[in-house]
Amino acid sequence: MLDGNIMSAQTYDFRIDAWKPDTLPMSRLADYLGKLAVLFGNKEHVHFMKVRKGSAIPEILVDEPAAPKVSARLKLANSADAPEDLVRASRDINRMLRDDNATGTLRLKGGAKIIDFPGKKTPLAEEAVVFEFGELDGVVIKVGGKDETVPVLLEGEDGVFYPCNTDRETARKLAPHIFGGAVRIAGRGKWRRTEDRIWELEKFDIKTFEPLDETPLIEVITAMRTIEGSGWNELDDPQAELKRIRGE
């Protein structure tokens, strides 16, 4: 760390204990590097340098401009505030290590450990399947198919995709919303708990949907203040109150 908030370029080591440079297949190395690229983010400033001797240790260089952002992002990996793409990348890396009968460690080169991947040591849970009625929010990015049951793909926040199905009539009504504003779908989902204790959606049968109101919050509050006797003009923080009402 330099003076002030300036951070120099940083190098990270990702150690895979079960592999050596001369035994790690190139295709498997590519799999790991793809997930590590998501883990680090800031892809234009993150570079694979080499695989060092000993256990297979991919060496990763982060350019100076992105070093503080990458450092802050990696520190979130095991926290409740971690973004969804970071959580998925970390989970995928750990699953790959488990499949390779390995464990892994990400650390600053010659320095502190950042993330521990238990891999083969991860306690596994029994798989379970639950069918549950509920709601999902997202953007329709695909509607298509020739059968009576029409596949629909919904994209939620942080790049999460929801595989769905619906009947032809509902699909016809959903089609104009493709790549448009967010919708809220309601129906019955099939959720599977994996060995990693993660609940994943296998499919969701859409029964009804409604477009979500994307009016900016300030416009909603301004409109409410014009309603006589509403009391919104007397609130010290109307935005906080509206978020409280929405359950945010």
Secondary structure, DSSP 8 states (H G I E B T S, - for coil): --STT----EEEEEEETT--TTTS-HHHHHHHHHHHHHHH--GGGEEEEEEETTTBEEEEEE-GGGHHHHHHHHHTTTSTT--HHHHHHHHHHHHHHHHTT--EEEEETTS-EEEEE-GGG------EEEEEEEEEEEEEEEE--SSSEEEEEEE-GGG-EEEEEEEHHHHHHHGGGTTSS-EEEEEEEEEEE-TTS-EEEEEEEEEEEEE-----HHHHHHHHHTSTT--GGG-S-HHHHHHHHTT-
